[in-house]
Every structure is written in structure tokens, then in C-alpha cells.
Amino acid sequence: MTAILDTATLTWQDVCAFDDLVPDRGACALVDGRQVALFRVSPTDELFALSNHDPFSGANVISRGIVGSKGDVPKVASPMYKQSFDLRTGTCLDDPAVSLPVHLIRERDGRVEVAIT
């Protein structure tokens, strides 16, 4: 059974204009004191937000990774050691025992917002 999340009760932080995010490139934002990697993926302009912290290298570099796909899975490859992470779930596609925290993200009135959890 899938839990339904009431996004109306969440606190959202405005991080940038939607048009500031370049399709298929990452950007980093500080959200509630944490670095969050933001992605706008073409051709649908779907938004994703993951922790910017690469668990393999210990560096905050995920936003600088290479955006692409593996089959129908949108992914980002870390620029350090090239491990790929599913943008939807944060799961490492090369080592499923490792994952990045995922943040709720939305576009509202031309602005990008990330939920503070």
C-alpha cells in the first residue's frame, strides 16, 4: 500500500525561478541548511531534487553530475567516480545498497520550491 502525502501541510522553500534551471543540467541550492541538487529533465521538464552529497567520494558534487537515462530511468552520474543515481528514488544504479536522500520539489507560479522536511 502506498502512503499518500498531503503536500499542503508541508513547508516549502522557494529556491529559484523555473527558467533558471537549465534542462539536463544540475544546480545546487541550500535548503534548510542542506545542499540539495536540483534537476530539470527534458523533454518533459520534470523536476527532481536529491542530496548533493556523493556518498562514495564524500564531496558535495551531485549537482555537477551528468544527467541522462538508463532505459526509462532518469539518472545522474556523479562527476567523481561515475556512480549513477536514479533521480526519482535516489537509489544508486551501480550499488542498490546505497542511496541519496530525495527531496520533494515542485514548480509553482514559475518558481521552484523544495519541501523542508
C-alpha atoms as one frame of an Amber mdcrd trajectory, in Angstrom:
protein
   0.000   0.000   0.000   1.367   3.419  -0.950   1.074   6.225   1.581  -0.495
   9.432   0.345   1.438  12.543   1.282  -0.506  15.729   1.948   1.786  18.322
   0.345  -0.486  21.136   1.556   0.787  20.660   5.113   4.462  20.844   4.142
   6.654  23.915   4.408   8.090  24.843   1.019  11.231  26.903   0.424  11.461
  28.999  -2.726  14.855  28.291  -4.355  14.864  29.797  -7.858  12.889  30.645
 -10.959  11.897  27.616 -13.031  13.651  29.138 -16.056  16.897  29.429 -14.048
  17.228  25.639 -14.207  18.861  24.624 -17.479  17.357  21.383 -18.841  19.570
  18.326 -18.288  21.994  20.201 -16.034  22.154  20.306 -12.275  22.114  23.225
  -9.883  22.700  23.351  -6.155  20.566  25.154  -3.582  20.855  25.489   0.164
  17.574  24.254   1.628  17.136  24.422   5.384  20.921  24.273   5.822  21.412
  21.303   3.469  22.859  21.229  -0.040  20.255  19.948  -2.486  20.968  19.073
  -6.123  18.170  20.249  -8.433  17.486  18.858 -11.892  15.105  19.803 -14.718
  14.983  16.924 -17.201  13.994  17.238 -20.859  11.826  16.735 -22.800   9.151
  16.817 -20.059  10.759  19.470 -17.801  10.189  17.158 -14.832  11.904  18.341
 -11.658  13.978  16.247  -9.270  15.820  17.051  -6.041  18.443  14.871  -4.351
  21.086  15.358  -1.724  24.158  16.993  -3.261  26.437  14.785  -1.138  28.149
  11.948  -3.047  28.357   9.029  -0.588  31.244   7.429  -2.471  33.629  10.407
  -2.550  32.267  12.420   0.367  32.166  15.542  -1.816  29.147  17.767  -2.462
  29.125  17.332  -6.248  25.971  15.528  -7.397  24.598  18.749  -8.944  27.654
  18.755 -11.240  26.932  15.237 -12.497  25.999  14.077 -15.964  22.240  13.803
 -16.497  20.931  11.029 -18.726  18.912   7.843 -18.566  19.379   4.115 -18.211
  16.476   2.588 -20.100  13.476   4.554 -18.868  15.170   5.571 -15.599  16.272
   9.224 -15.405  19.664   9.357 -13.734  22.615  11.474 -12.759  26.186  10.149
 -12.760  28.470  11.546 -10.089  31.362  13.530 -11.564  33.765  11.888  -9.094
  33.653   8.101  -9.536  30.740   7.976 -12.032  28.212   6.018  -9.940  24.720
   6.670 -11.295  21.714   7.539  -9.158  18.024   7.239 -10.057  16.668  10.793
  -9.997  13.252   9.534  -8.865  14.325   7.407  -5.894  17.960   8.332  -5.162
  18.971   4.674  -5.431  22.441   4.016  -6.794  22.077   2.046 -10.020  25.568
   0.570  -9.579  25.151  -0.406  -5.906  21.480  -0.599  -4.812  22.555  -0.758
  -1.150  23.484   2.942  -1.417  21.045   5.784  -1.988  20.780   9.547  -1.797
  18.043  11.291   0.166  15.290  12.552  -2.154  13.513  15.870  -1.584  10.036
  16.830  -2.711  10.186  19.529  -5.383   7.563  21.428  -7.326   7.056  24.303
  -9.743   4.548  26.891  -8.630   3.822  30.158 -10.413   7.107  29.973 -12.315
   9.144  29.336  -9.168  10.840  26.151  -7.959  10.154  25.121  -4.381  11.659
  22.341  -2.269   9.896  20.894   0.767  11.585  21.299   4.116  11.390  18.027
   5.988
